[in-house]
Amino acid sequence: MSHKRIPKRKAAIAVGSVAALGAAALLLPNANASQTGSSDATPKTFKANDVSGLASQIAAQLGDAFAGSYYNADKQQIVVNVVGNDSNVIDTIRKAGAIPNKVQNSTAALQAAARTLKAQATVPGTAWSVDPKTNKIQVSADSSVTGAKWDKVESTVKSLGSGMATLKKSGGSFKTLVSGGDAIFAQANGGGVRCSLGFNVTASDGTPAFLTAGHCGVAAKQWSDSQNGQPIATVDQATFPGNGDFSLVKYNDPKTQAPSEVNAGNGQTVQINQAADAVVGQQVFRMGSTTGLHDGTVTGLDATVNFQSETVPGGVDTVTGLIQTNVCAEAGDSGGSLFTQDGSAVGLTSGGSGDCTAGGETFFQPVTAALKATGATLGAGGAVGGGGAAGAGDQSASPGDQSTASAGAGDQSGAGAGAGTGDQSGAGQASASPGDQSGAGRQTGGAADQSGSEQPGQVQGNGAADGSSLTSH
């Protein structure tokens, strides 16, 4: 097909204004080694995107002996955890080209530990996920977990027994991260709400759509691509809190072209070819409108995050089934695309703690789960197995009006809940709103505690703010 320029108001392409950061240099072809031939007993090298499929096949063969897997990015090898001493199990792993690793905790034991944490330590500001590298549950508590709350979490972790879980303090507070990616806007509860897209999709009825954060979908029904513009899309489904943080939003115009690609900044776009499950140890890239392109590593799976609820005083909004990473993110990055170098859609930014100076933890909604739940497929629907969620979003209030941003992270206990995201009363002090940001190279704000922050390099241009660099293939 010939290249065709897509106006921003029609394309609403995922991932908007960006800065050309160091991670962009890593988005080069053939950076990952491909699988190499070897004898049955010799470990093979794999691309990161091969890991999930192979691990699933091995898990099906091993049954209860399987205790998770992860990717050794340095050696490009797959490590498979096993319990017990069955030589046939070890042979099966080696014949597949992976490396067997004997561990103490079975998958069933780790799942039981997670259920205990849910029952006894569901405290706002806590999170936990399975870390196959350590064969333990990693439990985090943010700066708000002190006193009796900390004692409760600590005693629960200890009750799980030695070698079952670890507990650490996490800087900052767990919250969803306002704005991010190409901005979409809504008016709700007397104030402006701002969210973002991550990946475009095709709904089950064949119409163009995108996925965005669930707490955006419960905040408002109609969405526009400009602060005071007419709605261009309508929420069809929304999940938050609970088992995920995603919404399916259908474009009102069935002729809307929604190309399946991510604008990575600096003149680069990454074609999104498929959706893939995350793998611990895998390198991933995150796009966001505040901090641009950053890369990091998946550190945990099936994460549970207990966001402080702002609609129910002292309450908690729990989201399960998330991906945990060490990719940095800040207010304004929420909903941005999490993807791999070779074009697999992996996740949608949900929330986290920390920033891109000190680091932190960030959690993502798995794209595969969102697609399965909504029945959507990647892009134009041509990818087998579903595809990238055009997700994104996180709300902040609209620029210039964001002190009343509704529906923040973990804020919605129900549709349309309209509390602001915690400390984001200043959200929207952005020096440029989408549509006039030249690449979002400089955006002072995006959240109350972010005012004065700038994207590294203050890069101008190559952003998707005006859609001038967006094409379909």
N, C-alpha and C positions, 0 to 999 in steps of 0.2 A: 504494500500500500504506500501511496505517496505520503509525504509528511504534510500535515495540515495544522496550521496554527489554531489553537483553541483559545478563545477569549476567556479570561478568568471567570467572568460571571456565568459562563456556560460550563466550563470545565470543572471548576471548584476542585482542582487537583489536590491530592494529598500533599502535605508538608509544604508549608509556605516559606516565608522569608527566612533566609539562612545566612550563616556566616561561614566563610571558607576556613575551616579549622584544620589542625594537623591531621585529624582523622580522615579528611578527604583524600589525603595522599595515599591512604591505604586502599582506597577503592579502585584498585587496578586489576585488570584481567589476569587470571592464572596465578594469583597470589597464593592460592591453596594448592597443595600437591594433590594429584589425583591418585586413585587407588592403584597400587602397583601389584604386579604378579609376584607370587611367592609360593613356597611350599605350604602344606597344610599346617605345619608347626611354627611357621615364621610369621610374626605379626605383620599385618599389611598397613599401609598408610591410606588414609581416607580423607576426602573432603568433609568439612564439618557438616554439610547437608546430607551426607550419607549416613551419619551416625544414628539419627532417629529411626530410620527404616530398618537398619541392621539390628539395632538394639531391640526393636519390637519383635523381629523374627526370632532372635535368640531368646528373649523372654518367653515367647510362646512355647519354645522347645524345652526350656528349663523348668517351667512351672514354679513351684514353691522355692526352688533353689536359687532363683533369680532375685537379687537384692539391689537392683539398680545398676546404672552405667553412667559413664562420663567420658568426655573427650579430652585427651592429652594434646593440647594444641601445639606444644613445642615439638612433639614427635609425630603429631598427626595420627595418633593411634586411639583405638577405642578400648576402654577398660571396662570389664564386666564384673560386678560383684557377685559372689556366690556364697551360700552358706552350706556347710557340710563338706564331706570328703569324697563325693561320688566321682570316680575317675572318668565316667562317661560324660558327666557334665563338663569337666575340664576339657576333655577332648572336643566336645561340641563347640565350645568357645574358641579354642585354638584353630579348629578347622575353618571357622568363619573368619579367621584373620584377626580376631580380637585377643586381648590379654586377660586371662582370668585373675581375679583378686579375691582371696578368701577373706570374709568379714564375719563379724559376730552377730549383727542385727539383721534379721530377716525383714522383708518388706511388710509382712503382717505385723511384726513387732513395732516397726516404725509407724505404721498406720494407727496402731493401738495407742502409741504414745501421743500422736497428734490428736486423737479423740479425747485423751485425758486432758491435754492442754486446753482444748476447746471447752470442756466441761468445767474446768477448775481455774483457768487462767485467762479467760476472755476479758482482758482489761484494756480500755482505750489506750492506744499508743504502743501496743505489742504486735509482734508478727512472728511467724515461724514457718519454716519450709524444710524439706528433706535435702540434705547435702550428701550425695553419694560418694564424694571424695573422702569424707570423714566417716561415712556410714552412720551419721547421727542426724537428729533434728537440731537445726540451728534456730535459737530463739533470740529475738531482739526486743529491747524495750527502749523507747525514746525518752527524751529528757523530761517528759511529763509524768513518767512512772517513778514515783518516789514513795517513801514511807511505807505504809501498810500495803499499798499496791505492789511495790517492788518485793516486799516480803512474801506476798501471795504468789507472785510469779516465780520467785526464787525457790520457795518451798515446793511448788509443783514440779519444777524441773528436777529438783533433788529426789522427789518421790518416784521419778521414772527409773531411777537406778543408775549406777555407774556406767559410763560409756554409752548412754542412750541419747543425751542431749547436751548442748552447750548454751550458755546464756551470756549475752553481752549487752552493753549500753550502746545505743545509737545516738549520734549527735542530732540536734534539731528535733522536729516533731514529724510524725507520719501524717501526711495530708496529701490530698490530690493537688495537682499543680496546675494553676489556672492558665488558660489560653493555650497557645502552642499550634504549630503547623499553620496551614491556611485557615484564617479565621472565619467562623460563621457566627451569626448574631441572632439573638432573640430578645423579646421583651416579655418579662414575667414578673409578677408581683410588684409592679410599679418601678422596676429597675431593668437595666440592661444586663444581659447574660452573654458571655462570649465563650465559645468552645472552638474546637479545631477538627480537621479531618486527618486521617492517617493513610488509608488506602481506599480506592474506589472499588465497588463490587457491583454485581448484578443480582437483583432480588430473585426469589424463586419464580416469580411471575414474568421474569424477563425484563423488567424495568430497571433503569440505572439507579443506583443508590450508593450510599456509603455507610460505613460503620463508624460510630463515635462512642465516646465514653457513656456508660449507662447513666451516670449522674447528670449528664447533660440532657439525655432523653427524658428523664423524669422531671427536669426543671422547666422545660418548655416544649411545645408541640411543633411550632413553626420556626423555621430557620432561614436566615438570609445570608448572602455573602458580602453584605456591606452593613455598616452600623445602623443606618436608617432606611435600608432598602426593603423592597418587597420580598416576602418569603419565596425561596426557591426550592425548599424541601420540607417534607413533613415526616415526623417520627412515626414509624410503623410498629416497632417493638423496642422495649427498653428493660434492662435488667440491672438493678442496683438498689440496695446492697444484696448480699446473698451469694449465689454461685456465679459470680462474674461481675464485670463492669463494662457493659457494651450496649449500644443501641443500633438498630437498623433504621436509617433515615432515607426515604425515597425522594428522588428529585421530582418536582412537580411537572417538569417538562419531560415527557418520555423520549424526546430527541436529544436530550443532554448527552454529550460525549464525555465519557469518564475514563480516560486512559489509565492503564495500570502501570504507573511508574512513580518513582520518588525523585523529586528535585533535590540533589545532594549538595547544591551550591557550587560555586566556582565553575560554572558551565557544565557540570556533570549531572546526568540523570541516571538512575538505576531502574532498569526494566524489572518489574515484579512478575515473576513467572509462575509462582506457586506459593502455597502456604505450607509451613513446616512447623513441627513441634520443636520447642527449644530443647537443648541438650546442655547439661552442666559442663562447663569448660569451653563452650563454644564462644567464638568471638562474634559480637553483634554490634550494629550501628544504630544510633538513635538520632532522629531529627526532631528539632524543636525550634520555635520561633524566637525564644529568648537566647539560648546558648548555641544554636546551630547544630552542627554535626559533631557527635562524640561517639567513641567506641569503648567497649569494655567487654566483660565476660559474664555469662550466665553463672550464677552461684547457687541457685536453689530452684526447686520445682514444687508445684502444688502448695504454694505459699498461702497462708492465711494472714490477713492484715486486719487489725481492729482499729478503724479510724474513729476518732472522737466525733460523736454526733453533735451537730450544732442545732438540730431541730428538736432534739430531746435532751434537755439539760442532764448532764452526767451519763448520758446514754452512749452506746457504741454502735457503729455501723460496721458489721463484719463482712468482708469480701473474701471468698475462698477461690482456690484453683489458679492463683496467679504465678507469674514467673518472677523470680528475684534475681537482680543483677547488681553489679557495682558500677554501672554506667551512671555518670552524674546527670542530674537534672535540676532545674530550678523552676520557680513559678513562671508560667508562660510556656513550659515545654510539655505540659500534660496533653495526652492524646496523640502526640507525635508518633511517627512510625518507628517500630523496632524491626530491623531487617538484617539479612546477611549480605555479604559481599557479592554473592552470585545470584541475588535476586529472589530470595525467599522471604515472604512476609511472616514475621514471627509474633509480634505483639503490638499492643496499643498502650501507651503510657497511662497508668492509672494513678499512681501517687508514690510518695516516698519521703525521705528526709535528706538533709544535707544540701550541698550545692556543688558547683563546678570549680570551686576553689579548694574547699576542704574535702570534697568527696562525699559519699553517702551511699544509701541504698535506695533503689528505685524498683517499683513493682509494675508489671505489665499484664494486661489481659491477653491470654493466648488467642491468636487469630484463628487457629483451627477450631477451638471451642466455640468462638463467636459465630463462625460460619456454620458450624453444625447446628447450633441452637436456632439460628435465624433462617437457615435454608439458603443463604446467599452463596454466590460463587465469586471467584476472583475476577476483577476487571470486567471484561465483556462476557465472562462466563465460559471462556475457552479452556481454562485450566482444570484438569481432572482433579477431583478431590477437594474442590473449593479453593478459595484463594484469599487474597489479602483483604483484610477488612479495611475499609476506608475509614478507619476509625480515628478518632482522635478526640479530641476535645477535652476540654476541661474548662470548667467555666471560670471565667473571671468576669467581672462586669465589663461592659463595653467601655472603650477608652473615653475618658472624661466623665464617666458616670459610674465608675466601678466601685465606689464605696458601698454600693448596695448589691454587689454581685450575689446572685442567688445560687443555691445548690452547689456548695463546695464539696470537696472530697468528703466522702462519707457523710455528707450533710443531709442527703435526702432519705428520710424514712418512708417517703411516699411520693407519688407523682406530684410534681409541681412544688415540692417543698422548697422554700425559698430562703434559706439562711445563707449568709456569706461564708466564705471559706476561712474561717479562723482569723488569721492575722492578715488577711488580704484586704483590709478596708481601704488600702490605697491602690488596689489593683487598678490598672488602667491608667497609670500616670505615664503611659508610654509616650515617647516623644513623637511617634509616628504610628498611626493605625494602619492595619492592612489595607492595601489599596494605594497608599502613598509611601509605604516603606520601601526604600530602594534596597531590597535584599535584607531588610531588617538588620542591617549591619550595626545599627546603633539604636537600641531601644531602652530608654531609661525607665525601667519600671516593670510593669507586668504584675506586680504584687506590692503590698504595703511594705514588706521587708526587702523589696528588690529595688526600690527607687534609687537611681544613681548607678545601678549596675549597667554594664555595657557588654555587648557581645565581644569576645576576644577578637582583637584585630580591627574592630569597628569597620568591617568590610562593607563596601558599597556594591550594589549590583548583584546579579545572578539570583536574586530572590524571586519568589513567585508572586510578589506583591501585585504586579500588574499583569501577570500572565504572559509577558512578552517573550519569555524564553521557553514556553511550554509547547510541546508538540505531541501528536499522537503518531503511532507507528502502525 
